[in-house]
Amino acid sequence: MVVALGGCKSADAMETERASPRYSDIDIWEPGDVLDALIESQMAAVAAVRPALGAIEAAAAAIERRLRQGGRLIYAGAGTSGRLAVQDGAELTPTFNWPREQLLLLMAGGEDALLRSAEGAEDEAGHAAKLVQHHRIGPLDALIAVAASGTTPFTLSCQRRAKACGALTVGIANNQSAPLLQEADHPIFLDTGAEPIAGSTRMKAGTAQRVALNLLSTLTMIMLGRVHQGLMVDMQAINAKLVSRSESILSKISGRTGEEVRDALQEADQSIKVAMLLLQGCSKEQAHALLKHAGGNLRAALALADEAKIAPR
């Protein structure tokens, strides 16, 4: 669900807005030199995420605890940062089968802003606060707020109101003294510095944000048991390609092939985890009960089945 909210630009001098002397003549460089400089800046942006790994790990652990209690994962942002945040959240359902009812995407300007600029929406702090109230964000929820400047009114308002309602807050920004970081329960600072094109945070800042979001959400899903042996065992098989992938995954983790795999998936309503437990000799009801007891972790559920001495088919 994508909801309209708002953000802003700070008048203060910030690293993400500073013009770098190194790139002052970039418009008259040879195209190859421009590309060399840009790819170098992109590699530096990725490297800027490494110092934040400890903060990302701590944030993922805190998010996991809320989500295991039935809370929602909420993303909030405006402009480029908002689009990156919404994209990360939108990919969780097809990749990890994350429940849509436990996902809320708050984007300044709403769905229209995903395809076209809605810069004015960044300033709608009041609207953001109303939406947090409307969606009854509360103590079980975890909100990830993303803004390169760390001062965007829309994003900051989402974070402040959510925190006031008891939600866990994670702030991701590219300016160290930003209020988004200072006020977050879990601040994640990405030190990307000045952009090759001053203020164009779709570049270095955006790349670092994308990497950090990807790491944060993926680690959270792994901790929630939605990955087994490096495979997407909770993915949704909603088309022919994904049905084939499900069969391949089940074959790899079970050692079975062909009709056995297809029959197990069909009996399990295309759930790879349930199908694996069926192949281990569990009934459908036992499989669901074991997974529930194991918190959705297939490795733990298989261990429980082994302890119960359930014989494989």
C-alpha positions in Angstrom: 0.0 0.0 0.0 1.5 3.4 -1.0 0.2 6.4 0.8 0.8 10.1 0.1 3.0 12.0 2.5 5.6 14.9 2.4 9.4 16.0 2.8 11.8 19.1 2.4 15.1 20.7 1.7 17.3 22.2 4.3 18.9 25.7 3.9 21.9 24.6 5.9 25.2 23.7 4.2 25.3 19.9 4.1 27.8 17.5 2.6 25.2 16.2 0.2 24.6 19.7 -1.1 28.2 20.9 -1.2 29.9 21.5 -4.6 33.1 19.5 -5.0 36.0 21.3 -6.6 37.1 18.1 -8.2 34.0 18.0 -10.4 33.8 21.8 -11.2 34.8 21.2 -14.8 33.0 17.9 -15.4 30.9 19.5 -18.1 33.9 20.0 -20.4 35.6 16.7 -19.7 35.9 14.0 -22.3 32.9 11.5 -22.0 35.3 8.7 -21.0 36.7 10.8 -18.2 33.3 11.7 -17.0 32.3 8.0 -16.8 35.6 7.1 -15.0 34.8 9.7 -12.4 31.2 8.7 -12.0 32.0 5.0 -11.6 34.7 5.8 -9.1 32.1 7.8 -7.1 29.7 4.9 -7.3 32.2 2.5 -5.9 33.0 5.0 -3.1 29.2 5.1 -2.3 29.1 1.4 -1.9 32.2 1.5 0.3 30.5 4.1 2.5 28.0 1.5 3.6 30.7 -0.7 5.3 31.2 1.5 8.3 27.5 1.3 8.9 27.2 -2.5 9.0 27.1 -2.6 12.8 24.2 -0.1 12.9 22.4 -2.1 10.1 22.8 -5.3 12.1 21.5 -3.8 15.3 18.5 -2.2 13.4 17.7 -5.6 11.8 17.6 -7.4 15.1 15.3 -4.7 16.6 13.0 -4.8 13.5 12.9 -8.7 13.7 11.6 -8.6 17.3 8.7 -6.3 16.3 7.8 -8.2 13.2 7.7 -11.5 15.1 5.0 -10.0 17.3 2.9 -9.2 14.2 4.0 -5.7 13.7 4.3 -3.9 10.3 7.4 -3.0 8.4 6.9 0.6 7.3 9.0 2.6 4.8 8.8 6.4 4.6 10.5 8.9 2.3 10.3 11.6 -0.3 11.8 12.0 -3.8 14.6 9.7 -4.7 15.0 8.5 -1.2 11.3 7.7 -1.0 11.3 5.8 -4.3 14.3 3.7 -3.2 12.6 3.0 0.1 9.3 2.0 -1.6 11.1 -0.2 -4.1 12.9 -2.1 -1.3 9.6 -2.6 0.5 7.7 -3.6 -2.6 10.2 -6.4 -3.4 9.7 -8.2 -0.1 6.4 -9.8 -0.9 7.4 -11.5 -4.2 10.9 -12.4 -2.9 10.2 -13.5 0.6 6.4 -13.7 0.6 6.2 -11.0 3.3 2.5 -10.5 4.1 1.1 -7.4 2.5 -0.9 -6.6 5.6 2.4 -6.3 7.5 3.8 -3.8 5.0 3.1 -0.1 4.7 4.8 2.3 2.2 4.6 6.0 2.9 5.7 8.0 -0.1 5.6 11.8 -0.4 3.1 12.5 -3.1 1.7 9.0 -3.2 1.8 6.6 -6.1 2.1 9.4 -8.7 5.4 10.4 -7.2 6.9 7.1 -8.1 6.8 8.0 -11.7 7.1 11.8 -11.7 8.6 14.5 -9.5 6.4 15.8 -6.7 8.8 18.0 -4.9 6.2 20.1 -3.2 4.9 17.0 -1.4 8.2 17.0 0.6 7.0 19.8 2.8 3.7 18.2 3.9 4.7 17.5 7.5 1.2 17.9 8.7 -0.2 15.4 6.2 2.5 13.0 7.2 1.5 13.2 10.9 -2.2 12.7 10.0 -1.4 9.6 8.0 0.7 8.0 10.8 -2.4 8.5 13.0 -4.8 7.2 10.3 -2.8 4.0 9.9 -2.6 3.6 13.7 1.1 3.1 13.7 2.0 1.8 17.1 4.4 -0.1 19.4 4.6 -3.3 17.4 5.6 -1.5 14.2 9.0 -0.7 12.8 9.5 2.4 10.6 12.4 2.9 8.2 12.7 6.6 7.3 15.1 7.5 4.5 16.3 11.0 3.5 19.7 12.0 2.1 19.6 15.4 3.8 18.1 13.9 7.0 16.0 17.0 7.3 13.1 16.4 4.9 9.9 17.6 6.8 7.7 14.8 5.4 10.1 12.0 6.4 11.0 13.6 9.7 7.4 14.1 10.6 6.7 10.4 9.8 9.5 9.4 12.1 8.6 11.7 14.9 5.0 10.8 15.0 5.7 7.1 14.7 8.2 7.3 17.5 5.7 9.2 19.7 3.2 6.4 19.1 5.8 3.8 20.3 7.0 2.5 17.0 10.6 1.5 16.5 12.4 4.0 14.2 15.3 3.5 11.9 16.7 6.6 10.2 18.9 6.4 7.1 20.7 9.7 6.0 23.8 11.0 4.4 24.5 14.0 6.7 25.9 13.1 10.1 24.3 15.8 12.2 20.9 15.4 10.6 17.8 15.3 12.9 16.6 12.1 11.2 19.7 10.4 12.6 19.7 12.2 16.0 16.1 11.3 16.7 16.0 7.7 15.4 16.2 4.7 17.7 18.6 3.2 15.2 20.5 5.8 13.1 22.3 4.6 10.0 24.8 7.2 8.7 26.1 6.8 5.2 29.1 9.1 4.7 29.0 9.7 0.9 30.1 13.3 0.9 29.7 15.7 -2.0 28.1 14.5 -5.2 29.7 14.7 -8.7 26.8 17.0 -9.6 26.2 19.1 -6.5 23.0 18.2 -4.7 22.0 15.4 -7.1 21.5 12.8 -4.4 20.2 10.3 -6.9 23.8 9.5 -7.4 26.2 8.6 -4.5 23.7 9.1 -1.7 21.1 7.1 -3.6 23.4 4.3 -4.4 24.5 4.0 -0.7 20.9 4.1 0.4 19.9 1.4 -2.0 22.7 -0.8 -0.7 21.9 -0.1 2.9 18.2 -0.8 2.5 18.9 -4.0 0.6 21.2 -5.2 3.4 18.8 -4.2 6.1 15.7 -5.9 4.7 17.6 -9.0 3.5 19.2 -9.6 6.9 15.8 -9.1 8.6 14.2 -11.7 6.3 17.0 -14.1 6.9 16.6 -13.7 10.6 12.9 -14.3 10.2 13.6 -17.7 8.6 12.6 -16.8 5.1 15.9 -18.1 3.6 17.2 -21.7 3.8 20.5 -22.8 2.4 20.8 -19.5 0.5 17.5 -20.1 -1.2 14.2 -18.2 -1.3 12.0 -20.9 0.4 9.2 -18.4 1.1 8.9 -17.0 -2.5 5.5 -16.8 -4.2 5.1 -19.1 -7.2 2.7 -16.9 -9.1 3.8 -17.7 -12.7 5.4 -20.5 -14.8 8.9 -19.3 -14.2 8.5 -19.2 -10.4 6.7 -22.5 -10.3 9.8 -24.0 -12.1 12.1 -22.2 -9.6 10.1 -23.6 -6.7 10.5 -27.1 -8.0 14.2 -26.5 -8.5 14.6 -25.2 -4.9 12.7 -28.1 -3.4 14.7 -30.6 -5.4 17.9 -29.0 -4.2 17.1 -29.0 -0.5 15.3 -32.4 -0.5 17.4 -34.4 -2.9 14.1 -35.5 -4.6 13.2 -35.0 -8.3 10.4 -35.1 -10.8 7.0 -36.2 -9.8 7.7 -36.4 -6.1 8.6 -32.7 -6.0 5.7 -31.6 -8.1 3.2 -33.7 -6.1 4.6 -32.4 -2.8 4.3 -28.8 -3.9 0.8 -29.3 -5.2 -0.3 -30.9 -1.9 1.4 -28.1 0.0 -0.4 -25.4 -2.0 3.0 -24.4 -3.5 4.6 -23.8 -0.1 8.3 -25.0 -0.4 8.6 -25.2 3.4 5.5 -27.3 3.8 6.4 -29.5 0.8 9.8 -30.2 2.3 8.2 -31.3 5.5 5.7 -33.5 3.6 8.6 -35.2 1.9 10.0 -35.8 5.4 6.9 -37.8 6.3 4.9 -35.1 8.0 1.2 -34.6 7.4 0.1 -31.2 6.2 -1.2 -30.4 9.7 2.1 -31.5 11.3 4.1 -29.5 8.8 2.2 -26.3 9.6 2.4 -27.0 13.4 6.2 -27.6 13.2 6.8 -24.4 11.2 4.7 -22.4 13.7 6.6 -23.9 16.6 9.9 -23.1 14.8 8.9 -19.5 14.1 8.9 -20.2 10.4 12.5 -21.5 10.3 12.6 -24.5 8.1 16.0 -25.8 9.5 14.5 -25.7 13.0 11.3 -27.4 11.8 13.2 -30.2 10.2 15.2 -30.7 13.4 11.9 -31.0 15.3 10.6 -33.5 12.8 13.8 -35.5 13.2 13.4 -35.4 17.0 9.9 -36.7 16.7 11.3 -39.5 14.6 9.0 -38.9 11.6 10.1 -41.1 8.8 10.7 -39.6 5.4 8.4 -40.7 2.6 
